[in-house]
Amino acid sequence: MSERLQPGDEAPAFTLPDADGRPVSLADHRGRKVIVYFYPAALTPGCTKQACDFTDNLELLAGQGYDVIGVSPDKPEKLAKFREKEELRVTLVSDPDKEVLSAYGAFGEKKLYGKTVQGVIRSTVVVDESGKVERALYNVKATGHVAKIIKDLGL
């Protein structure tokens, strides 16, 4: 299982293609806080709920200095369909090799319907303006998670 990040850790650098195939780097967001969330698959009920919740709260988050990046193993083409179908405004990036998911501790063993499987662990990491982990939340719920982050961050 990949190591889970802790507050104070340096957030692993990454550059991944977005839904349009354009590179998105964590370094591009230096000077702003970034909520990086990891989800198993675009166009599935829980992941759709979570992405829509982030989109619905994007103005509030952006107004408080937070950018939002969603990471999944989906290919950019699927992310583009997801964005169009659900009218998402969050940045979605593709990590088909699961290198970034693993670096953030968001890929590994998890329980699914009582069985232990390898997969994406729904997680959220809040990165501060200098690139350090402010919060690292693992095994989060798709529903109600965004409201909890907003409350926990005091926004």
N, C-alpha and C positions, 0 to 999 in steps of 0.2 A: 504494500500500500504506500502511496506517495505521502511524504511528510506534510502535515498541515502547517499552514503559516500561523505565526503568532504576532500580536501587536508589537511594533518596533522592528520587525523583520524588514529587510529591503524587499519590495515587491519585485518578483521576477520580470525582467524586461520582456517585451514581446512585440512582434510585428506580424499581423495576420490580415488576410484579405477580408474586406467587408462584403456586403451583399452585391455590390457592383464590381467586386474584384480589386478595388483600390486598397492599398496597404494602410492599416491603422496601427499605430504604435502607442504603447503606453507613454513613451517619451514625448509624444505630441501633446500630451495633456499636462506636462510638468507646469506647476504653478496653479493648477486647479485640483480639487479633490475628484477622485474617480471612484464610482461604484462599479466594480467588475463583477458581473454575476454569471454563473455557470449553470447551464440547463441541458438536459439530456437530448431533446429533439424538437425542432421547429414543427409547427402545425399539429401538436398534440394538445389535449385539453389543458393540462396543468401548466405547460410551458406557454401556451397562448394566454392564459389568465395572468401569469406572472409578467409577460412582456407587455400586455395591455395595461396592467397596473403601473409598470414603470413609465409607459407612454403617458398615461393619465396624470401622472405626478411629475412629469419631466419639467414643466415650467417652474414648479415649486423647487425642485432639486437644482435646476440650472440657476435659478435666482439666488440660491444659497451657495453657489460656487461648485456644484457637483455635476460632473459629466457621467453618463451611464453607458457602459459597454456590456453587451450580452455575448457570451462565448458558448458555442456548441460545436460538436463534431460535424455538423451539417455542411454540405458544400455551398458555396456562394449562391448558386442558382436556386437552391431550396430556400435559403435565407431571403432572397429577393421575392420569391413567391409568398413567403410568410409575411414579410414587410408589407407587400401590396394587399394581400388578402385581409390583414388585420389593421391596416393603416398605422403601422408602427412608426414611431419617430426616434426610437432609441437606436444606437449604432449596434448592429449585429455583425459579429466576425466569426470566421470559419476556422476551426482547428481539427481537421480530419485526422491528423497524426497524433492528436491528443497530447502533444508535448507541453502546451501551455496549461491545459487542464491538469496534467500530472504535476507540473512545476508549482501549481497553486494548491495542490492537495485535493483537487476536485475530480480525480479519476482514481478508481480503485475498487476494493471490495465493498459491496453494500448488500443490504437485504431487500429482496424484491419478492413480494408474495410469499414470504417465509423461506425463500431460498437465498443462498449467498451467491452473488454474481459479480462480475467485473463490469463496471459501468461508470457513467457520469454521476457524481455525487452533487446534488443541487446545493450550491454554495454561493456565498456572496462575500467579497473582500472589498473593504473600503480602504482606498489608498490616499494618503495625504498629499499635500502640494509638493513635498520633497521626494515622493516616491516610496515612502515607508508605509507599511501596513498599519492602519489605525484600528481596524476591526476585521476579524476573520470568522465567518459564521458558516457552519457546515450542517448538512442534513436539514436544510431549511424547508419549510412548507411552501408550496407554490402560491397558495391562497393566504392573503393576509400578511405576507412577508414584507411587502413594500411599506405598508402602514406601520409595521413594527420597526423597520429601519428608520423611517421618518421620525417616529416617536423616540427611538433610542438615540438618534442624532440630535434631538431637541429642536427639530425644524418646525 
